[in-house]
Amino acid sequence: MTSGDPPSHKSMAFAPAKNMDGPKLQTKMSTWTPLNHQLMNDKVFEERRVLLGKWFDKWTDAQRRRVLGDLLGRCSLAQQKFCARHLQERVPREALDFTMQLPRVLSLYIFSFLDPRSLCRCAQVSWHWKYLSELDQLWMLKCLRFGWYINFSPTPFEQGIWKKHYIEMVKELRVTRPKVFLFLILTSPHRLAP
C-alpha cells in the first residue's frame, strides 16, 4: 500500500498501534491498568475514582454501607486508623466528656458552681468525675462559706478531707437543729398554747 492509496478495510486500526521502539506496556488483571507507565496509571486511577464517586452518589444507604464495610474489611490496620482519625475530625462526638477535653482547672471551675448534692451526684458518673468532684479545692470553699474549719493540717496524700468535714458538719446540724428549734419554740413568748 502506497501513501496515495485509500485505506482498505483490512488496514484500519481499531486499537492504538503498538510502540515498537519502547518496552511493551505491562498490565495486570485488565488491559486498562498499566503498571509501568506512572502518568497513565495516575490518569486511569483518577478516572476510576471519579467514576466510583458518581456510582456512590446514586447508591442507596444500604448499598453504601455494604461497600464501605467491604472496603474497610480490605484495609490494613494503618489504613483503618487513618479512616478513624478522618472520621473523628468530621463527625461530632456524642456524649463527649468535657472534663477529659478541658484543662483540669476549667473543669473544677465549672464544678465549683454546683451545690453539694449535685457534686455528690457527679461523683457517680465515672471514676474521673468522682476524682474531680471530691477534690478538696471544691469542698474547702463550701465549708469556709459556713465558717467550718478543720483543726488539723492534712498531708498531701490525704484526699477528700474537706468533703468528709462538710458531711460531718451537716450531720451535726441535722442532729442539733431539731433540739435548737424545739428550745426556741418552747421559750418563745408567742408560742401557741396546747
HELIX and SHEET records of a PDB file:
HELIX    1   1 GLN A   38  LYS A   58  1                                  21    
HELIX    2   2 ASP A   61  ARG A   74  1                                  14    
HELIX    3   3 LEU A   77  ARG A   90  1                                  14    
HELIX    4   4 PHE A   98  GLN A  101  1                                   4    
HELIX    5   5 ARG A  104  PHE A  111  1                                   8    
HELIX    6   6 PRO A  116  CYS A  122  1                                   7    
HELIX    7   7 TRP A  127  SER A  133  1                                   7    
HELIX    8   8 ASP A  136  ARG A  145  1                                  10    
HELIX    9   9 ILE A  161  THR A  187  1                                  27    
END                                                                             
